[in-house]
């Protein structure tokens, strides 16, 4: 019974799609920030601050 449960757990885990990479989210955030800056809604300093936050540096 235990082996059957373990096999079911492995099958469920294997069937789950992989999580999207975090880099994709960062790219989207940076693109949004660049758009805001291009529209004049963010200053250079604000853009730099937010960019550093998104990149974790």
N, CA, C and O atoms as a Tinker XYZ file with bonds, in Angstrom:
   228  protein
     1  N      0.823000   -1.197000    0.000000    73     2
     2  CA     0.000000    0.000000    0.000000    64     1     3
     3  C      0.870000    1.265000    0.000000    63     2     4     5
     4  O      0.587000    2.217000   -0.727000    81     3
     5  N      1.917000    1.266000    0.811000    73     3     6
     6  CA     2.775000    2.441000    0.897000    64     5     7
     7  C      3.454000    2.707000   -0.444000    63     6     8     9
     8  O      3.554000    3.855000   -0.877000    81     7
     9  N      3.913000    1.663000   -1.086000    73     7    10
    10  CA     4.576000    1.815000   -2.379000    64     9    11
    11  C      3.602000    2.394000   -3.414000    63    10    12    13
    12  O      3.982000    3.230000   -4.234000    81    11
    13  N      2.368000    1.949000   -3.366000    73    11    14
    14  CA     1.351000    2.455000   -4.289000    64    13    15
    15  C      1.120000    3.949000   -4.066000    63    14    16    17
    16  O      0.994000    4.712000   -5.024000    81    15
    17  N      1.067000    4.357000   -2.813000    73    15    18
    18  CA     0.881000    5.770000   -2.477000    64    17    19
    19  C      2.065000    6.594000   -2.966000    63    18    20    21
    20  O      1.887000    7.690000   -3.496000    81    19
    21  N      3.266000    6.070000   -2.789000    73    19    22
    22  CA     4.461000    6.775000   -3.255000    64    21    23
    23  C      4.452000    6.924000   -4.766000    63    22    24    25
    24  O      4.820000    7.974000   -5.293000    81    23
    25  N      4.034000    5.881000   -5.462000    73    23    26
    26  CA     3.976000    5.934000   -6.923000    64    25    27
    27  C      2.947000    6.962000   -7.385000    63    26    28    29
    28  O      3.183000    7.679000   -8.358000    81    27
    29  N      1.822000    7.040000   -6.707000    73    27    30
    30  CA     0.798000    8.022000   -7.064000    64    29    31
    31  C      1.323000    9.438000   -6.856000    63    30    32    33
    32  O      1.094000   10.321000   -7.682000    81    31
    33  N      2.018000    9.641000   -5.760000    73    31    34
    34  CA     2.586000   10.960000   -5.468000    64    33    35
    35  C      3.598000   11.349000   -6.535000    63    34    36    37
    36  O      3.622000   12.496000   -6.980000    81    35
    37  N      4.431000   10.404000   -6.946000    73    35    38
    38  CA     5.425000   10.683000   -7.982000    64    37    39
    39  C      4.747000   11.010000   -9.311000    63    38    40    41
    40  O      5.185000   11.912000  -10.025000    81    39
    41  N      3.690000   10.287000   -9.642000    73    39    42
    42  CA     2.983000   10.539000  -10.893000    64    41    43
    43  C      2.336000   11.918000  -10.875000    63    42    44    45
    44  O      2.356000   12.626000  -11.882000    81    43
    45  N      1.769000   12.300000   -9.752000    73    43    46
    46  CA     1.141000   13.619000   -9.653000    64    45    47
    47  C      2.198000   14.708000   -9.784000    63    46    48    49
    48  O      1.981000   15.709000  -10.467000    81    47
    49  N      3.329000   14.515000   -9.138000    73    47    50
    50  CA     4.406000   15.502000   -9.196000    64    49    51
    51  C      4.928000   15.621000  -10.627000    63    50    52    53
    52  O      5.175000   16.725000  -11.113000    81    51
    53  N      5.096000   14.479000  -11.301000    73    51    54
    54  CA     5.628000   14.483000  -12.658000    64    53    55
    55  C      4.645000   15.118000  -13.638000    63    54    56    57
    56  O      5.062000   15.683000  -14.649000    81    55
    57  N      3.359000   15.035000  -13.356000    73    55    58
    58  CA     2.345000   15.562000  -14.270000    64    57    59
    59  C      2.201000   17.077000  -14.178000    63    58    60    61
    60  O      1.622000   17.693000  -15.073000    81    59
    61  N      2.713000   17.684000  -13.123000    73    59    62
    62  CA     2.579000   19.131000  -12.950000    64    61    63
    63  C      3.532000   19.849000  -13.896000    63    62    64    65
    64  O      4.697000   19.470000  -14.010000    81    63
    65  N      3.045000   20.883000  -14.576000    73    63    66
    66  CA     3.938000   21.628000  -15.466000    64    65    67
    67  C      4.961000   22.402000  -14.642000    63    66    68    69
    68  O      4.680000   22.799000  -13.511000    81    67
    69  N      6.130000   22.613000  -15.200000    73    67    70
    70  CA     7.151000   23.365000  -14.463000    64    69    71
    71  C      6.720000   24.809000  -14.266000    63    70    72    73
    72  O      6.002000   25.377000  -15.089000    81    71
    73  N      7.159000   25.380000  -13.184000    73    71    74
    74  CA     6.856000   26.787000  -12.901000    64    73    75
    75  C      7.595000   27.654000  -13.912000    63    74    76    77
    76  O      8.710000   27.315000  -14.308000    81    75
    77  N      7.000000   28.763000  -14.337000    73    75    78
    78  CA     7.698000   29.634000  -15.277000    64    77    79
    79  C      8.924000   30.235000  -14.605000    63    78    80    81
    80  O      8.909000   30.501000  -13.403000    81    79
    81  N      9.962000   30.445000  -15.359000    73    79    82
    82  CA    11.175000   31.001000  -14.762000    64    81    83
    83  C     10.942000   32.402000  -14.219000    63    82    84    85
    84  O     10.165000   33.177000  -14.778000    81    83
    85  N     11.610000   32.712000  -13.145000    73    83    86
    86  CA    11.482000   34.025000  -12.519000    64    85    87
    87  C     11.976000   35.123000  -13.449000    63    86    88    89
    88  O     11.528000   36.267000  -13.370000    81    87
    89  N     12.901000   34.765000  -14.329000    73    87    90
    90  CA    13.450000   35.756000  -15.253000    64    89    91
    91  C     12.357000   36.350000  -16.135000    63    90    92    93
    92  O     12.401000   37.536000  -16.462000    81    91
    93  N     11.382000   35.539000  -16.520000    73    91    94
    94  CA    10.295000   36.030000  -17.360000    64    93    95
    95  C      9.528000   37.123000  -16.635000    63    94    96    97
    96  O      9.175000   38.143000  -17.228000    81    95
    97  N      9.272000   36.908000  -15.353000    73    95    98
    98  CA     8.571000   37.903000  -14.553000    64    97    99
    99  C      9.405000   39.178000  -14.453000    63    98   100   101
   100  O      8.870000   40.283000  -14.551000    81    99
   101  N     10.688000   39.027000  -14.262000    73    99   102
   102  CA    11.565000   40.201000  -14.167000    64   101   103
   103  C     11.570000   40.987000  -15.468000    63   102   104   105
   104  O     11.531000   42.218000  -15.462000    81   103
   105  N     11.617000   40.275000  -16.573000    73   103   106
   106  CA    11.613000   40.952000  -17.873000    64   105   107
   107  C     10.330000   41.754000  -18.035000    63   106   108   109
   108  O     10.360000   42.895000  -18.496000    81   107
   109  N      9.210000   41.159000  -17.658000    73   107   110
   110  CA     7.920000   41.858000  -17.756000    64   109   111
   111  C      7.907000   43.097000  -16.869000    63   110   112   113
   112  O      7.423000   44.154000  -17.275000    81   111
   113  N      8.437000   42.964000  -15.664000    73   111   114
   114  CA     8.475000   44.113000  -14.751000    64   113   115
   115  C      9.382000   45.214000  -15.296000    63   114   116   117
   116  O      9.039000   46.395000  -15.238000    81   115
   117  N     10.532000   44.823000  -15.823000    73   115   118
   118  CA    11.457000   45.821000  -16.369000    64   117   119
   119  C     10.868000   46.495000  -17.598000    63   118   120   121
   120  O     11.051000   47.695000  -17.797000    81   119
   121  N     10.166000   45.737000  -18.419000    73   119   122
   122  CA     9.515000   46.308000  -19.596000    64   121   123
   123  C      8.462000   47.334000  -19.178000    63   122   124   125
   124  O      8.364000   48.414000  -19.761000    81   123
   125  N      7.678000   46.982000  -18.160000    73   123   126
   126  CA     6.655000   47.906000  -17.665000    64   125   127
   127  C      7.301000   49.177000  -17.113000    63   126   128   129
   128  O      6.809000   50.281000  -17.349000    81   127
   129  N      8.400000   49.018000  -16.381000    73   127   130
   130  CA     9.099000   50.192000  -15.847000    64   129   131
   131  C      9.641000   51.066000  -16.978000    63   130   132   133
   132  O      9.545000   52.292000  -16.923000    81   131
   133  N     10.212000   50.429000  -18.003000    73   131   134
   134  CA    10.743000   51.188000  -19.137000    64   133   135
   135  C      9.629000   51.943000  -19.856000    63   134   136   137
   136  O      9.822000   53.077000  -20.294000    81   135
   137  N      8.474000   51.313000  -19.972000    73   135   138
   138  CA     7.335000   51.992000  -20.595000    64   137   139
   139  C      6.910000   53.214000  -19.781000    63   138   140   141
   140  O      6.640000   54.277000  -20.341000    81   139
   141  N      6.853000   53.056000  -18.466000    73   139   142
   142  CA     6.479000   54.180000  -17.602000    64   141   143
   143  C      7.491000   55.321000  -17.718000    63   142   144   145
   144  O      7.124000   56.496000  -17.745000    81   143
   145  N      8.766000   54.951000  -17.786000    73   143   146
   146  CA     9.817000   55.966000  -17.921000    64   145   147
   147  C      9.693000   56.676000  -19.262000    63   146   148   149
   148  O      9.823000   57.898000  -19.339000    81   147
   149  N      9.439000   55.904000  -20.322000    73   147   150
   150  CA     9.302000   56.488000  -21.660000    64   149   151
   151  C      8.111000   57.443000  -21.737000    63   150   152   153
   152  O      8.136000   58.414000  -22.493000    81   151
   153  N      7.082000   57.167000  -20.962000    73   151   154
   154  CA     5.896000   58.025000  -20.932000    64   153   155
   155  C      6.102000   59.243000  -20.040000    63   154   156   157
   156  O      5.236000   60.113000  -19.961000    81   155
   157  N      7.238000   59.302000  -19.375000    73   155   158
   158  CA     7.525000   60.424000  -18.495000    64   157   159
   159  C      6.886000   60.293000  -17.127000    63   158   160   161
   160  O      6.810000   61.268000  -16.380000    81   159
   161  N      6.427000   59.098000  -16.791000    73   159   162
   162  CA     5.772000   58.885000  -15.499000    64   161   163
   163  C      6.752000   58.493000  -14.397000    63   162   164   165
   164  O      6.415000   58.530000  -13.214000    81   163
   165  N      7.967000   58.118000  -14.796000    73   163   166
   166  CA     9.028000   57.826000  -13.829000    64   165   167
   167  C     10.245000   58.676000  -14.169000    63   166   168   169
   168  O     10.584000   58.852000  -15.339000    81   167
   169  N     10.891000   59.194000  -13.148000    73   167   170
   170  CA    12.150000   59.909000  -13.367000    64   169   171
   171  C     13.262000   58.887000  -13.541000    63   170   172   173
   172  O     13.065000   57.695000  -13.303000    81   171
   173  N     14.435000   59.360000  -13.960000    73   171   174
   174  CA    15.585000   58.464000  -14.087000    64   173   175
   175  C     15.914000   57.819000  -12.744000    63   174   176   177
   176  O     16.228000   56.630000  -12.680000    81   175
   177  N     15.840000   58.601000  -11.679000    73   175   178
   178  CA    16.156000   58.087000  -10.343000    64   177   179
   179  C     15.133000   57.038000   -9.903000    63   178   180   181
   180  O     15.499000   56.001000   -9.350000    81   179
   181  N     13.852000   57.312000  -10.152000    73   179   182
   182  CA    12.806000   56.347000   -9.795000    64   181   183
   183  C     12.972000   55.048000  -10.576000    63   182   184   185
   184  O     12.820000   53.956000  -10.030000    81   183
   185  N     13.288000   55.186000  -11.873000    73   183   186
   186  CA    13.499000   54.011000  -12.703000    64   185   187
   187  C     14.668000   53.191000  -12.169000    63   186   188   189
   188  O     14.568000   51.971000  -12.043000    81   187
   189  N     15.765000   53.852000  -11.858000    73   187   190
   190  CA    16.958000   53.156000  -11.353000    64   189   191
   191  C     16.658000   52.441000  -10.039000    63   190   192   193
   192  O     17.104000   51.314000   -9.827000    81   191
   193  N     15.902000   53.096000   -9.157000    73   191   194
   194  CA    15.549000   52.483000   -7.873000    64   193   195
   195  C     14.706000   51.238000   -8.065000    63   194   196   197
   196  O     14.969000   50.197000   -7.463000    81   195
   197  N     13.694000   51.353000   -8.903000    73   195   198
   198  CA    12.802000   50.217000   -9.150000    64   197   199
   199  C     13.509000   49.090000   -9.899000    63   198   200   201
   200  O     13.267000   47.913000   -9.631000    81   199
   201  N     14.366000   49.445000  -10.820000    73   199   202
   202  CA    15.139000   48.447000  -11.564000    64   201   203
   203  C     16.013000   47.650000  -10.604000    63   202   204   205
   204  O     16.088000   46.425000  -10.696000    81   203
   205  N     16.665000   48.341000   -9.691000    73   203   206
   206  CA    17.506000   47.654000   -8.699000    64   205   207
   207  C     16.666000   46.723000   -7.825000    63   206   208   209
   208  O     17.101000   45.627000   -7.472000    81   207
   209  N     15.452000   47.177000   -7.481000    73   207   210
   210  CA    14.567000   46.358000   -6.652000    64   209   211
   211  C     14.167000   45.086000   -7.398000    63   210   212   213
   212  O     14.192000   43.992000   -6.835000    81   211
   213  N     13.798000   45.241000   -8.669000    73   211   214
   214  CA    13.373000   44.082000   -9.473000    64   213   215
   215  C     14.534000   43.095000   -9.632000    63   214   216   217
   216  O     14.344000   41.882000   -9.548000    81   215
   217  N     15.703000   43.615000   -9.856000    73   215   218
   218  CA    16.864000   42.741000  -10.073000    64   217   219
   219  C     17.458000   42.218000   -8.767000    63   218   220   221
   220  O     18.344000   41.364000   -8.773000    81   219
   221  N     16.961000   42.739000   -7.658000    73   219   222
   222  CA    17.419000   42.246000   -6.361000    64   221   223
   223  C     18.824000   42.699000   -6.000000    63   222   224   225
   224  O     19.529000   42.027000   -5.247000    81   223
   225  N     19.221000   43.829000   -6.537000    73   223   226
   226  CA    20.559000   44.315000   -6.191000    64   225   227
   227  C     20.495000   45.624000   -5.464000    63   226   228
   228  O     21.532000   46.177000   -5.097000    81   227
